[in-house]
Amino acid sequence: MPSKFGSKYIISEDLRSEIAANSHNICSLDELIQKARIKRIIAVGDVTTERLRDAGIKLFMEVVDLKTKRNEHRNFVHVEGSLEVVNDPGTISLELFNLIGRLIRNGKGGRIEVHGEEDLAVIPIIYYSGFDTVVAYGIPDRGLGCIDINPDIKGTVNRLVERMKLQ
């Protein structure tokens, strides 16, 4: 865990642009089903989580906020046993960052329900995950995105975290 003082990381516009430039690897549901045979799958987003579960993919971890940005009328509901955390839009709270780290390190995974916004949870997931992990997330109007964790991606994320301001 980065050693800084404050309660949340603020993501500047420059960092947002850099994150967006590195995060649009479109993959099919079939590709994720194949990857799930040999890797841990972590889902970020309610629609993504629902799609992967419906396809029979066992998720190591899921991070949701019980809503969707699309104009769909869906009702995502709280799941008993979920861990809840507050995370403001455009930030990564230390509580969320640390909770993700704890669930990955203990090897049990789980479900995190975010009050606020979950999109940037991909950053601490990559930060803490090993190379046996694929992160799946939704890209509105484009489909499923997936990131196979590898040394290059981890290096990029570690450098981003070092540059994020903690407030």
GUMI-623843 format. One record per residue: x, y, z of N, C-alpha, C in turn. Coordinates in steps of 0.001 Angstrom, whole numbers, plus 500000, padded with zeros to 6 digits. Atoms other than C-alpha are relative to their C-alpha. Layout:
! GUMI-623843
<site <X; Y; Z>; <X; Y; Z>; <X; Y; Z>>
...
END
This chain:
! GUMI-623843
<site <500847; 498814; 500000>; <500000; 500000; 500000>; <500878; 501230; 500000>>
<site <499226; 498771; 500029>; <501359; 503423; 499112>; <499951; 500701; 501350>>
<site <499972; 499323; 498702>; <502449; 505384; 502163>; <499880; 501502; 499790>>
<site <500310; 498584; 500122>; <500799; 508775; 501872>; <498964; 500320; 501058>>
<site <500991; 499608; 499012>; <498547; 510769; 504149>; <498785; 500594; 499309>>
<site <501249; 499506; 500560>; <494897; 511559; 503409>; <498969; 498897; 499999>>
<site <501073; 500990; 499963>; <491627; 509763; 502885>; <499544; 499525; 498623>>
<site <500393; 500449; 501336>; <491193; 509563; 499113>; <500973; 500536; 498960>>
<site <499195; 499580; 501138>; <493122; 509719; 495877>; <499122; 500823; 499073>>
<site <500688; 499151; 500963>; <492076; 512530; 493573>; <500616; 499722; 498631>>
<site <499517; 500331; 501334>; <492351; 511634; 489894>; <499906; 501253; 499125>>
<site <499961; 498789; 500826>; <493441; 514659; 487827>; <499552; 499680; 498576>>
<site <500407; 500189; 501398>; <492275; 515189; 484240>; <501110; 499329; 499188>>
<site <498871; 500629; 500698>; <495770; 514261; 482991>; <500041; 498502; 500266>>
<site <499986; 501424; 499653>; <495654; 510971; 484881>; <498803; 499276; 499395>>
<site <501190; 500620; 500613>; <492103; 510285; 483647>; <500258; 499679; 498533>>
<site <499691; 500214; 501417>; <493285; 510700; 480061>; <500963; 498839; 499823>>
<site <499016; 501083; 500074>; <496227; 508391; 480676>; <499354; 498648; 500299>>
<site <500707; 501236; 499651>; <493996; 505777; 482319>; <499132; 499562; 498821>>
<site <500884; 500326; 501127>; <491493; 505949; 479444>; <500786; 499469; 498808>>
<site <499179; 500432; 501139>; <494273; 505543; 476875>; <500517; 498578; 500166>>
<site <499452; 501331; 499726>; <495401; 502308; 478540>; <498946; 498965; 500367>>
<site <500992; 500909; 499424>; <492071; 500687; 479330>; <498908; 499521; 499052>>
<site <501080; 500413; 500891>; <490102; 499861; 476200>; <500344; 498759; 499191>>
<site <499768; 501287; 500654>; <490908; 496242; 475414>; <498669; 499264; 499936>>
<site <501297; 500660; 500161>; <487636; 494887; 474051>; <500220; 498491; 499920>>
<site <499941; 501459; 500103>; <487063; 491172; 474564>; <498577; 499461; 499987>>
<site <501322; 500621; 500071>; <484169; 488841; 473966>; <499729; 499204; 501271>>
<site <500395; 500841; 498875>; <482244; 486912; 476554>; <500647; 498623; 499873>>
<site <499355; 501299; 500221>; <483609; 483708; 474989>; <501473; 500030; 500400>>
<site <498591; 499876; 499595>; <487182; 484962; 475483>; <500131; 499971; 501521>>
<site <499941; 499994; 498535>; <486468; 485637; 479158>; <499678; 498629; 500581>>
<site <500306; 501365; 499546>; <484920; 482185; 479569>; <501256; 499138; 499893>>
<site <498747; 500755; 500167>; <488167; 480697; 478205>; <501039; 500420; 501040>>
<site <499019; 499496; 499032>; <490346; 482924; 480416>; <499669; 499521; 501412>>
<site <500430; 500399; 498658>; <488275; 481947; 483476>; <500408; 498567; 500337>>
<site <499566; 501378; 499742>; <489435; 478348; 483077>; <501376; 499948; 500650>>
<site <498627; 500032; 499481>; <493004; 479293; 484009>; <500374; 501227; 500833>>
<site <499678; 498769; 499276>; <492810; 482733; 485634>; <498856; 500417; 500907>>
<site <501019; 499371; 499161>; <490992; 484613; 488378>; <499355; 501116; 499190>>
<site <500714; 498923; 500677>; <488328; 486925; 487042>; <499440; 500942; 501062>>
<site <500553; 498962; 499137>; <487492; 490191; 488781>; <499152; 500904; 499116>>
<site <500926; 499171; 500772>; <484466; 492132; 487527>; <499796; 501342; 500688>>
<site <500300; 498660; 499502>; <483971; 495872; 487918>; <498786; 500501; 499233>>
<site <501228; 499500; 500608>; <480467; 497177; 487279>; <498867; 498999; 500108>>
<site <501176; 500843; 499794>; <476970; 495862; 487743>; <499616; 499201; 498763>>
<site <500385; 500691; 501233>; <476177; 495017; 484118>; <501036; 498931; 499667>>
<site <498925; 500966; 500265>; <479560; 493333; 483660>; <499884; 498801; 500930>>
<site <500138; 501081; 499018>; <479123; 491316; 486857>; <498826; 499098; 499641>>
<site <501194; 500766; 500367>; <475632; 490249; 485808>; <500250; 499146; 498751>>
<site <499729; 500745; 501246>; <476756; 489233; 482293>; <500924; 498810; 500249>>
<site <499043; 501080; 499751>; <479685; 487185; 483573>; <499376; 498895; 500839>>
<site <500679; 501012; 499178>; <477628; 485446; 486254>; <499000; 499202; 499159>>
<site <500984; 500676; 500858>; <474866; 484677; 483726>; <500673; 499030; 499032>>
<site <499244; 500884; 500903>; <477549; 483099; 481494>; <500654; 498844; 500753>>
<site <499449; 501089; 499203>; <478555; 480809; 484369>; <501437; 500203; 500446>>
<site <498623; 499722; 499581>; <481876; 482500; 485101>; <500036; 500204; 501508>>
<site <499813; 499848; 498557>; <482987; 482121; 488707>; <500906; 501208; 500219>>
<site <499246; 498777; 499756>; <484121; 485528; 489891>; <500754; 499912; 501318>>
<site <499204; 499918; 498778>; <486935; 485887; 492398>; <499562; 501221; 500809>>
<site <500437; 498772; 499339>; <485815; 489424; 493166>; <499102; 500771; 499044>>
<site <500837; 499099; 500783>; <483142; 491826; 492020>; <499871; 501317; 500755>>
<site <500126; 498661; 499425>; <482959; 495565; 492602>; <498868; 500690; 499251>>
<site <501214; 499456; 500607>; <479557; 497141; 491971>; <499540; 501243; 500761>>
<site <500587; 498847; 499307>; <477654; 500327; 492774>; <498467; 499990; 499942>>
<site <501448; 500221; 500048>; <474106; 498974; 492248>; <499276; 500957; 499054>>
<site <500637; 499170; 501028>; <473449; 501184; 489218>; <500767; 499838; 498697>>
<site <499346; 500020; 501303>; <474288; 501514; 485551>; <499935; 501392; 499394>>
<site <499980; 498679; 500635>; <475228; 504561; 483519>; <499146; 500028; 498743>>
<site <500831; 500044; 501202>; <473211; 503401; 480557>; <498568; 500346; 500365>>
<site <501402; 499649; 499772>; <469598; 504397; 480137>; <499134; 498750; 500084>>
<site <500747; 501241; 499835>; <468485; 500920; 481070>; <499256; 500049; 501327>>
<site <500770; 500053; 498760>; <465814; 500320; 483644>; <500285; 498668; 500679>>
<site <499607; 501211; 499288>; <467563; 497771; 485805>; <499992; 500302; 501479>>
<site <500033; 499831; 498560>; <467229; 497233; 489485>; <501024; 499057; 500622>>
<site <498974; 500794; 499339>; <470467; 496014; 491025>; <499775; 500108; 501499>>
<site <500319; 500006; 498573>; <470027; 495004; 494644>; <501188; 499543; 500840>>
<site <498986; 500389; 499023>; <472192; 494572; 497701>; <500008; 498481; 500156>>
<site <499843; 501433; 499759>; <473543; 491054; 498210>; <500530; 499827; 501419>>
<site <499593; 500258; 498615>; <473778; 489836; 501788>; <501429; 499481; 500042>>
<site <498611; 500421; 499859>; <477380; 489405; 502913>; <500982; 500867; 499231>>
<site <499121; 499082; 500732>; <478714; 492124; 500608>; <500669; 500961; 500971>>
<site <499306; 498978; 499231>; <481279; 494526; 502002>; <499664; 501342; 499370>>
<site <500421; 498705; 500517>; <480193; 498142; 501682>; <501045; 501059; 500298>>
<site <499001; 498951; 499876>; <482406; 501164; 501144>; <499498; 501246; 499265>>
<site <500350; 498737; 500653>; <481982; 504838; 500233>; <501153; 500417; 499102>>
<site <498979; 499518; 500936>; <483826; 506153; 497179>; <499380; 501068; 499109>>
<site <500529; 498881; 500781>; <483138; 509571; 495676>; <500409; 499886; 498532>>
<site <499639; 500004; 501424>; <483082; 509978; 491870>; <501340; 500700; 499760>>
<site <498723; 499403; 500367>; <486482; 510724; 490342>; <501104; 499817; 501019>>
<site <499006; 500239; 498951>; <488345; 509429; 493389>; <500123; 498502; 500257>>
<site <499892; 501352; 499444>; <489591; 506232; 494987>; <500233; 500202; 501491>>
<site <499839; 499829; 498556>; <488988; 506256; 498733>; <501043; 499010; 500512>>
<site <499034; 500924; 499402>; <491709; 504744; 500886>; <499297; 498763; 500528>>
<site <500768; 501145; 499509>; <489007; 502540; 502376>; <499797; 498977; 498879>>
<site <500178; 500900; 501145>; <488255; 501082; 498919>; <501335; 499395; 499580>>
<site <498667; 500463; 500393>; <491961; 500837; 498002>; <500469; 498883; 500935>>
<site <499538; 500975; 499006>; <492779; 498995; 501237>; <499137; 498744; 500037>>
<site <500900; 501154; 499989>; <489699; 496738; 501131>; <500300; 499073; 498825>>
<site <499643; 500812; 501166>; <490553; 495566; 497621>; <501300; 499251; 500271>>
<site <498723; 500641; 499679>; <494117; 494871; 498747>; <499841; 498853; 500976>>
<site <500204; 501043; 498982>; <492946; 492898; 501766>; <499325; 498763; 499402>>
<site <500722; 501136; 500584>; <490519; 490731; 499761>; <500864; 499218; 499017>>
<site <499110; 500690; 500937>; <493129; 489957; 497122>; <501093; 499263; 500762>>
<site <498909; 500636; 499235>; <495912; 489241; 499629>; <499524; 498786; 500785>>
<site <500459; 501149; 499209>; <493754; 486929; 501750>; <499535; 498840; 499123>>
<site <500326; 501073; 500930>; <492901; 484918; 498627>; <498548; 499582; 499969>>
<site <501408; 500383; 499939>; <489171; 484849; 499347>; <499116; 500797; 499050>>
<site <500825; 499182; 500873>; <487923; 487659; 497124>; <498718; 500412; 500682>>
<site <501284; 499617; 499440>; <484313; 488673; 497583>; <499302; 501046; 499157>>
<site <500806; 498977; 500681>; <481797; 491331; 496655>; <500101; 501302; 500780>>
<site <499956; 498668; 499410>; <482246; 495041; 497311>; <498895; 500819; 499358>>
<site <501041; 499096; 500479>; <479235; 497324; 497030>; <500428; 501413; 500361>>
<site <499501; 498644; 499830>; <480318; 500914; 496540>; <498830; 500979; 500048>>
<site <500945; 498886; 499937>; <478197; 503846; 497670>; <500725; 501169; 499354>>
<site <499307; 498983; 500781>; <479237; 506341; 495024>; <500314; 499422; 498637>>
<site <499589; 500460; 501327>; <481243; 505257; 491999>; <501101; 498954; 500103>>
<site <499047; 501106; 499925>; <483164; 502034; 491373>; <500991; 499940; 498850>>
<site <499216; 500113; 501237>; <484778; 502698; 487975>; <501508; 499937; 500220>>
<site <498548; 499918; 499811>; <488263; 503555; 489238>; <500561; 498888; 500882>>
<site <499527; 501141; 499202>; <488440; 500394; 491386>; <500958; 499126; 499204>>
<site <499072; 500761; 500845>; <490299; 498888; 488427>; <501452; 500283; 500408>>
<site <498619; 499630; 499654>; <493418; 500768; 489596>; <500523; 499209; 501197>>
<site <499470; 500818; 498903>; <493799; 499180; 493056>; <499923; 498497; 499722>>
<site <500062; 501425; 500350>; <492711; 495827; 491602>; <501279; 499601; 499273>>
<site <498763; 500305; 500726>; <495623; 495912; 489164>; <501201; 500132; 500926>>
<site <498895; 499746; 499074>; <497926; 497319; 491850>; <500286; 498774; 500878>>
<site <499833; 501112; 499061>; <497310; 494340; 494167>; <499988; 498613; 499361>>
<site <500176; 501332; 500591>; <496582; 491478; 491743>; <501290; 499432; 499430>>
<site <498893; 500710; 500632>; <499004; 488870; 490489>; <499731; 499800; 498522>>
<site <500089; 500208; 501443>; <499597; 487819; 486908>; <499013; 498897; 499622>>
<site <501013; 501031; 500238>; <496943; 485105; 487285>; <498600; 500600; 499935>>
<site <501277; 499298; 499891>; <494169; 487716; 487099>; <499649; 500748; 498719>>
<site <500555; 499186; 501079>; <491966; 489269; 484434>; <498924; 500885; 500620>>
<site <501018; 499059; 499535>; <489922; 492385; 485210>; <499047; 500254; 498840>>
<site <501026; 499746; 501014>; <486651; 492697; 483284>; <499165; 501193; 500444>>
<site <500769; 498798; 499694>; <484713; 495942; 483085>; <499205; 500381; 498758>>
<site <500824; 499591; 501122>; <482075; 497540; 480922>; <500506; 501270; 499354>>
<site <499705; 498781; 500749>; <482786; 500077; 478208>; <498687; 500389; 499323>>
<site <501312; 499639; 500538>; <479484; 501863; 477513>; <500012; 500149; 498478>>
<site <500208; 499977; 501453>; <478287; 501427; 473935>; <501079; 499271; 499210>>
<site <498945; 500728; 500721>; <481333; 499264; 473092>; <500043; 498532; 500389>>
<site <499966; 501395; 499592>; <481127; 496073; 475151>; <500811; 499762; 501250>>
<site <499195; 500407; 498846>; <483339; 494248; 477605>; <501456; 500379; 499780>>
<site <498567; 499759; 500018>; <486806; 495450; 478385>; <500656; 498979; 500902>>
<site <499285; 500899; 499099>; <489387; 493147; 479881>; <501481; 500331; 499995>>
<site <498580; 499746; 499823>; <492865; 493598; 481215>; <500624; 498751; 500598>>
<site <499191; 501103; 499484>; <495173; 490600; 481561>; <501150; 500642; 500760>>
<site <498948; 499362; 499202>; <497452; 491620; 484405>; <501346; 499415; 499594>>
<site <498647; 500391; 500396>; <501072; 491534; 483279>; <500978; 501046; 500536>>
<site <499030; 499042; 499440>; <504317; 493303; 484271>; <499868; 501416; 499429>>
<site <500131; 498663; 500593>; <503747; 496189; 481828>; <498829; 500772; 500605>>
<site <501192; 499351; 499434>; <500228; 496951; 483097>; <500249; 500357; 501463>>
<site <499715; 499712; 498583>; <501352; 496666; 486729>; <500948; 501186; 500126>>
<site <499066; 498880; 499962>; <504240; 499036; 486049>; <499304; 501320; 499711>>
<site <500754; 498794; 500346>; <501920; 501557; 484407>; <499136; 500446; 501169>>
<site <500877; 499663; 498879>; <499464; 501400; 487310>; <500816; 500464; 501206>>
<site <499172; 499571; 498868>; <502206; 501631; 489940>; <500482; 501431; 499808>>
<site <499569; 498623; 500276>; <503508; 504799; 488252>; <498832; 500980; 500135>>
<site <501183; 499147; 499836>; <499963; 506219; 488125>; <499709; 500250; 501474>>
<site <500284; 499868; 498569>; <499436; 505541; 491831>; <501006; 500945; 500652>>
<site <498981; 499101; 499446>; <502713; 507286; 492652>; <499694; 501459; 499681>>
<site <500298; 498627; 500423>; <501467; 510374; 490775>; <498651; 500512; 500496>>
<site <501312; 499559; 499525>; <497959; 510439; 492264>; <500164; 500804; 501288>>
<site <499953; 499154; 498809>; <497356; 513127; 494857>; <499045; 499446; 501044>>
<site <500826; 500471; 498890>; <496066; 512004; 498233>; <499525; 501209; 500787>>
<site <500577; 498851; 499307>; <493712; 514412; 499931>; <499307; 499567; 501265>>
END
